[in-house]
Structures are given as structure tokens and as C-alpha cells.
Amino acid sequence: MKPRYLVFVLLASIIGTSGCGVVPGTSVKTVEPGYAGLKIQLYGGEKGIENAQLVSGRVWYNGYTEEVVVFPTFINTYQFTKDPTEGSTNDEAVVFSVGGSPVSADVGISFGFTSEQLPGTTKTKLHQFYETYRKTPDQFRANELRNGLRKCFGEVAENLKLTPAMLPTSQQKLVTDVADCTQKRFPIIVVQDISLLAPLRLPPDIQKSINEQFAAQQAAQTAESNRRKVEAEAAANVAQAKGEAQVTIEQAKAEAESNRLRAVSITPQLLELERLRVERSRVEKWNGQQAPTIQAPNVQISGSSVKTPGP
């Protein structure tokens, strides 16, 4: 009875532990949706990446003779920064040279892997990636990808002939060209976007010089703007004065022409006609009486004569 019980317990233990992958040589890995796995033979006639199987879901494999490498096939953003609270606890800022001066950049890169099949073969870009780098995605990101970014930043800065003073106005062009360079350097991954997460950091003395130069440029631009404003206002005042003077001249010309026309139009006949019109108006208004007499102490004025009384 006891031997049978021991056999039963042993079989139950084997079955239970094999489901958890605890039996020596037996392992299980789950490839979640959004990921793709490569099941690679490490020994035997089928060993090597050429014969690796593309797998997903729950994958059983022999931990001694096989390996399963999982790749994210969705786009994810990774950060390479100086801040230990972002990305890695180490300083992972991308450092490159601009005009002989070191520049430190906090960089974000959005990229992913693809299981797209290579033309004319049964392999995918995942096969090609692992065949080239023999690294997991995290190892690749921390080493090859970061070094590739550093080289691309340096190459693009050199191709654009950038100087430290040009960086504030050339960042967009710099980042765009770095994204193109990175995609060409790693064609077996998908690079969607590269961005700067903080202002570029320069040595303090160079940054101070750039700030002073920028302040001087701003002051010069302000002075030039003020000068143009004053000149514009002066020109406007001159134009207004000229306009007003021209209006006065035209008015004087018009008045002179009007007077000339009046003078030309006055003839002796017209003057006589006007005199008769005035006389007629006086006659029409006369009431038949002589003008009243006005008496003064020494002068008497009547309607028809003026008399001065004798002593």
C-alpha cells in the first residue's frame, strides 16, 4: 500500500510541476498581444537564427537547448535623459559635438520592431535583427540605439555646419535630420519620431556668451525698430504737411480764378443795371415823406437844407 501511494504522489508532483515549467529542461513563456517571439534552437541540426520560429501566445520550450526572445511590435517611446528619475537611473543623455563644443541632449525616441517578412525569404525583420545584433530589445536600446543616436546627432550637426550660437534656431532641422539618419542606420526597426525633451545643454561659459550675444541682437533689433518707427512718423508728418500745403495752394488758386472771373464779368452795363436796381429798391420803400429833421444846439438839419443860426 505504501509503495503505491509513493508512486501516486510522485506522478502527481511531476504533472503539477511540469505545468509550471519546473521540470528540468521544461520552460514556458507567454508572448502577449502586441508582441512577437522568436523560438531559437541553440543546439542540433536546426540551431541558429535561420531556423527560428515566429511564435506567440503560450510557448513551451526546452530551457537548455532553446531560447525565446520577445519583441514589442507596437510603437513605444523611450527616453535618454540626464535625470535619474526618467528612463534609466544612470545618466543616459546623448552627448555630441557642435563646433568643437560638447552638447548634452535629453532625447525621446518612438520606435518599434516589425515581424514583416523579408522579400524572397522565409525570414522576417525580427530574424534579421537578431542575426545582426544578438541582443534583446532592452539591450539593443541601451547600447546600439543610444550610440546610433549619438553618432547621428554628431553627423547631422557637422553636415549642417552648426555652431553653438545657431542651436536655438536650428533645433527643428537638427531633430528632423537625426530621425532620418537613425532610420537609415537601423532599417530593420520602425523609427516614428525623435524629439528633444529639454533645452540643449552647453558648457556654462559658452551658454553665457550665447545669451549675451542674443541680448545684444535683441537690443540692436529694438533700436532699429524704434529708428524705423521714428522715420515713419516723420515721413508721415512731412506727407501730411505737404498735403495740407497743397490743399491751401489749390484753394488759393480756386479763389484767384473766381476773382478773375468776377472781374471779367463786371461791365459798365452791369454796373448801371445794379445801380438802377438799388434805386428802384429805394423808391419802392419810400413812404412819400422827407427825411426827418435832426436838431443840435448849434446846427439844424432838415430834409432839404442845413442851416447854421447866427449869433
Secondary structure, 3 states (H helix, E strand, C coil): CHHHHHHHHHHHHHHHHHHCCCCCCCEEEEECCCEEEEEEECCCCCCEEEEEEEECEEEEECCCCEEEEEEECCCEEEEECCCCCCCCCCCCCEEEEECCEEEEECEEEEEEECCCECCCCCCEHHHHHHHHHCCCHHHHHHHHHHHHHHHHHHHHHHHCCCCHHHHHHHHHHHHHHHHHHHHHHCCCEEEEEEEECCCCECCHHHHHHHHHHHHHHHHHHHHHHHHHHHHHHHHHHHHHHHHHHHHHHHHHHHHHHHHHHHHHHCCHHHHHHHHHHHHHHHHHHCCCCCCCCEECCCCEECCCCEECCCC
